[in-house]
Amino acid sequence: MTLPHGRTEATITDLRESYALALDDWGTTYFIFHTALQQTGQYGFTDLRLGTRVALTPIDHPKGARGIEVEVVWR
């Protein structure tokens, strides 16, 4: 789903110690560093689980698509 201001929703498909991968509804996989997750007070990077929906701002990076300004939509 595309959200206002160029943001999109994606689902966490892989979790590692310092990063996660999230897949959007159009098949794009975003690399998310643990520091990209916005600390909203309720959820942090350690709260992510496989299947968690996140809202993110997509950016192009030489190594592939990245997600920044990531917020948990639902766990």
C-alpha positions as CSV (number, residue, x, y, z in Angstrom):
1,M,0.0,0.0,0.0
2,T,1.3,3.5,-0.8
3,L,0.9,6.0,1.9
4,P,0.9,9.8,1.8
5,H,4.2,11.7,1.4
6,G,6.0,8.9,-0.6
7,R,5.8,6.3,2.2
8,T,4.8,2.7,1.7
9,E,3.8,-0.3,3.8
10,A,5.8,-3.5,3.8
11,T,6.0,-6.8,5.8
12,I,9.1,-8.0,7.6
13,T,10.3,-11.2,5.9
14,D,13.7,-11.6,7.5
15,L,15.3,-10.5,10.8
16,R,18.9,-10.4,11.7
17,E,20.8,-8.9,14.7
18,S,21.2,-5.4,13.2
19,Y,18.9,-5.3,10.2
20,A,15.6,-6.6,8.7
21,L,14.2,-7.1,5.2
22,A,10.7,-6.0,4.4
23,L,8.7,-6.9,1.3
24,D,6.1,-4.5,-0.1
25,D,2.9,-5.4,-2.0
26,W,4.6,-4.9,-5.4
27,G,7.5,-7.3,-4.7
28,T,10.2,-4.8,-3.7
29,T,12.4,-5.9,-0.8
30,Y,13.8,-3.1,1.5
31,F,16.9,-3.3,3.6
32,I,16.2,-1.8,7.0
33,F,19.0,-1.0,9.5
34,H,18.1,-1.2,13.1
35,T,18.7,2.5,13.4
36,A,16.1,3.3,10.8
37,L,13.2,2.2,13.1
38,Q,11.6,5.3,14.6
39,Q,11.4,5.0,18.4
40,T,7.7,5.9,18.9
41,G,7.7,4.9,22.5
42,Q,5.7,1.7,21.9
43,Y,7.9,-0.4,19.6
44,G,11.6,-0.7,18.9
45,F,13.7,-2.9,16.6
46,T,13.8,-5.8,19.1
47,D,9.9,-5.8,19.0
48,L,9.9,-6.7,15.3
49,R,8.7,-10.2,14.3
50,L,8.3,-12.0,11.0
51,G,5.0,-10.7,9.5
52,T,5.1,-7.3,11.3
53,R,3.8,-4.6,9.0
54,V,5.8,-1.4,8.9
55,A,5.4,2.0,7.2
56,L,8.7,3.3,5.7
57,T,10.1,5.9,3.4
58,P,11.8,4.1,0.5
59,I,15.1,5.4,-0.8
60,D,17.4,4.3,-3.7
61,H,20.8,3.1,-2.6
62,P,23.7,1.8,-4.8
63,K,23.3,-1.6,-3.0
64,G,19.5,-1.7,-3.4
65,A,16.3,-0.4,-2.0
66,R,16.4,0.8,1.6
67,G,13.7,1.8,4.1
68,I,14.2,4.7,6.4
69,E,11.9,6.5,8.9
70,V,10.4,3.1,9.7
71,E,7.4,2.8,12.0
72,V,5.5,-0.3,13.2
73,V,1.9,-0.4,11.8
74,W,1.0,-3.6,13.5
75,R,2.7,-6.7,15.0
